[in-house]
Amino acid sequence: MHKKELIEAVAQKTGKSQKEVKETLEAILETITETVKKGDKVTLTGFGTFSVQQTKARTGRNPQTGKSIQIKAKKRPKFKAGADLSKSVN
């Protein structure tokens, strides 16, 4: 499902216009992004938690040449599914 399809589905379920749903969804995603960017967590109980994970610097290998390369440490976004979401998938 793509963003447009999500907006259409939510609009049908809520009876709101697609424009209203799109604005709301974009505000939610923007808020989650800003919060995670600051290093804080966003927890939606039952759905999951958005956070930042710090990866360590490490040595990798170039698959074309086989030479060792250094991979820098970096921050990555992380999502951990909540119990309700996990149960519904299994």
HELIX and SHEET records of a PDB file:
HELIX    1   1 LYS A    3  THR A   14  1                                  12    
HELIX    2   2 GLN A   18  LYS A   37  1                                  20    
HELIX    3   3 ALA A   83  VAL A   89  1                                   7    
SHEET    1   A 3 VAL A  42  LEU A  44  0                                        
SHEET    2   A 3 GLY A  48  THR A  55 -1                                        
SHEET    3   A 3 LYS A  74  ALA A  81 -1                                        
SHEET    1   B 2 ARG A  58  ARG A  61  0                                        
SHEET    2   B 2 SER A  68  ILE A  71 -1                                        
END                                                                             
